[in-house]
């Protein structure tokens, strides 16, 4: 097996996307169109065996004040190593292959990088070679709902107050609208920016990239966006979901700051769950390590699922 690093312009993007679609660790954030938007100069470490791709790892290579760094780009969630979908005779052979594969990828990471940090897919389950090479591994959590069960069973796992609000929202004629463009979401984003919300300022500072992601995901039919309004036509909140294979990702939720203490977001998330196409089996909240946010997410009966942030700082 041989690993090499390539600039994305040297790659066949169709071959790349086909690999991502088939890899267990694949996500919309590692598709070529998404990475082209967030980092036009992205690179990839590719491990081959007899000209067949075995594993890939997208990376960002940047320099500042003569120091090189490789960090997870904004708006992405899971990058890290993605492995070829492979059948093995037994468990030993599986992890023996993963050990060789991950070690080969690590060997190709440029040694002059001052700071390295990426979030790996929850399905990446063999990080030990990073540990042996003195990388730090921090466990983080996303929260996932299994949508393969009947909707009534999903609802039975909700916190009682969530179910009560959803019923009240329907009685109070809160209108849910699927949006064909991002105009109302951009209104909510601007209201949050004016209210001093740091996350809204960060998104607004990278507005061109953000709008390109939304436009492209919409054109590919991989995006679902909904907003809610009260009977007086006040815009309350909204959310953007991205669909990839069998998973719906909760990409962004926005609440008008005037209604932040309300429960309007409960209905929006419920609609994102309820309207998921039949092929969608999982709803991924992306999670949060902030206690208040974690409590809200868990109120929908989502289970915590660990994933890794792998990083290293070289004192050059």
N, C-alpha and C positions, 0 to 999 in steps of 0.2 A: 504494500500500500504506500502511496506517495501523496503528500499534502503540499499544496501550493496556494499562494495568495494572489488574487486577481482583482483588478479594478472591474467594477460592474460592466463597464463598456466593452470588456473583453469576453463577456459571457453571452451565451444564447439565452435570452430571457424566457423563451418558451420552455427550454429545458429546465431552467431554474424553477419556474412556477410549477411545472409538472412534478418536480422533486418535492416542493413545498406541499403541494396538494396531497401527496402520498405519504409524507412523513408524519408520524404520530405527533411530533412536536410542532407541526405546521400551524400557522395562525395568519390572519389577514395582515399582520404587521411585518411578516417576512415575505409577502408577495412582492414581486419586483416593482409594480406600480406604486405601492405604498412607500417602499424604501426610496424610489426615485424622487418622490415628493419631499420626504422628510430629510433626505441626505443624498443629493444628486451624485456625490462622489464616493458612495459607499463601496466597500471592498468585501471580499468573501474569501475565506479559507475553504478550499475544496479538497476533500480526500477521495482519491480514486483507487480502484483496483481493476486492472485490465480495462481501463477506459470507462469503467462504470462508477458513477458517483456513489460513495459510501456514506459520506457525511458532509455537511456544510456548516459554516459559521459566518454570518454577516457581521462585519465590524465597521465602525466609523474611525477613521484615522485623521486626527487634527493636530495642529501645532499652535502654540501660543508662547511667546517669549522664549522661543527656541526649545520648548519642551513639548514632546509629543504625548497625546492622550487618546484614549479610546473609550468612549462613554456612550451609554444608551441614548439615542436621539429622542427629542421631545415628541410626544403623541404616540410613541410605541410602547408596547407592554412586554411581550415575550420575544426575545431574540435568542442569544446563546447558540448552542449546538443543536442541529437538527439531523437526525439519523435516518438512513434508508430503512424503509419498511422491509423487514427480513424475517424469515422463518428459521427457527433453530431446532436441532434435535432435542436439546434439553436446556435446562437453566444454566448449567455450567458453560456450555458453548455460547449462550447468549451474552453472559457477562464477561467472558473471556474476550469475545469480539468487541464489546463495548469498551473494555479496558484498553485494548490496542488502539481502537479508533479515537477515543478521547485523548489519549496520550499523543498520538500523531498530530491532532489538531492543535493541542497546546504547544507542541514543539514549534509550530509555524507562527505563533503569535509573536510579532516583533518584540525583541528584547529591550529596545530603547524606549518603550512606552512608560511614561512616568505614572500615569493613572489609568487603570482599567476597571470598568464596572458594567455588568450586564445582568438583566433579569432573564432567567431561564424558564422554559415552559414547565408547568407542573408535571408534564409527562417525561421530563428529563430525569432519569433515576440512577445515573452512575457518575457522581461528581468526584469520586475519590482521587483521581489523578490531579485535580486542581488542588486538593488538600495537600497532597504529597509535594506539590510545587510551591507551597506556601501562599496560596491564594486564600483569601478570607471568604467564608460562606455564611451568609445570614439567611435564616429562614423567614420568609414572609408568607402571608396567607391571602388567597383569593377566596371567594365564596361562590359555590355552584349549586344550582337546583337541577335535579333530574326531571326533565320534562317528558320522559317516556311514560310516566304514570298518568292516569286520568286527572283532568283539571281539578276535580273535586278533592282528590287525594293531595294534590299540591296545596290547595286552599286550606285543607285541614291542618297543614303544618305551619300556617301563618300564626303570628301572634294575634290574640283576639282583637286588640285595638286596630290592627291593620284591616282585618275582615270587616270590622264595624265601620271604619271610615270608607271603605270601598262601597259598602251598601249605602251609607249616608251620601256619598258623592253622587251616586246614581239618583237617589231621591231628590237631591238638590239641583238636579239638571246641570251638573258640571259636564260641559261638552268636550269630548276628546276628538281631535282632528288629526288625520294623517296629512303631513305637510309634503307638498311637491317641491318645495324649495326651502332654503335655510333662512329666509327673511325674518321669521318670528324668533328663531333661535338666536340670530344675531342681535335682535332687539333685547332679548333676555341677557345675552352676554354683555352688551353695553350697559344695561342697568346694573349688573353686578360689578362691572368695572367702575362705574361712577360711585358705587357704594363702597369702593375701596377693597374689594375682594382680590387678594393676591393672585389666585388661580385665573381669574378673569383678565387681569392685567397681563399675565404671562401669555395667555392664549391670544389676546389682542396684539401683543408685541410680535407675534408670529402669525398674524391674521392671514397673510397670503398662503402660507403652508396649510393652515387649518381649513381655509375655504377650498383649496385644491383637493384635500382629502375628502371633504364632504361632496364636492362636485363629482369626483371620479367614482367614489363608492356608490353614489346615486346613479350615475350613468351605467354602472355595471349591475344594477339591481341588487346590490348587497347591503343596502342601507334601509333602515326603517326609522322614520322620524315622526313623533307625535307631540302635540301640545294640548293644553287644557285651558278652557275659558269658563268663567262663571256666567250666570244668566244676564249680567250687566255688560258682558263682552270684555271683561278685564282679562288680559293675558296672565295666567297664573304660573305655569311652568311648562317644561318640555324635556324631551330626552332623545338622544340619538343612539340607535343600536346598529351594530355591524354583524352580518351573518357570514359565517365561514364553515363550510362542510356541515357538521351536525351541531354547531354551537352558535348561540346568539350572545354577543358581547355587549354589555352596557358601557358604551363608549363615553357618553357625557350626559349629565343631567343638570338642568338649570332651573332655578326657582327665582321668581321676581323677589327681590329683597324685602318688599313690603309684606310678602306672604311667607317669609322664611319659617316662622314659628307654626305655620299651619301644617296639615297632613296631606297637602295636595299631591306630593310626589308619590305617595302610596298608590294612588290610582294610576298614575303614569307607568310605574313599574309593573303593576298588575296587568295593564294592557299590553306592555311589551312581552310579558310571559304568555298571556292568553292568546295573542295573535301570532305567536311563532309558527312558522310553517311546519307541517307534519314531519319533515325530514330533520328538523331541529330537535335534538335530544337534550342539550344542556343549555343552561342560562348562566353565563359567567359574569359576576358583578365586578370583577377586577379586584375587589377587596380593598381593605384599608387597614393600616396599623393604628389608626386613630380610634380611640375607644368609642366615642360617640357615633362615628360613622359605622363602625363594626356592629354596634348595637342595632342601628337602623337596618343594615343589610341582613343581619341574622333574623330580624323580625319576620322575614319572608320565608323562613324555614330553610335557608341556604346552609349547606355544610361547609365548614372550613377545609380548604385544600392547600397544603403547603407547596411553595415553590422557592427557588433559591435566587438570591442576589449574590453573584460571585464577583469579587473585586480584588485588586492588588495595587499597592502603591510602591513604586520602586524609588528608593532614595539614590538617585543617580548623582 
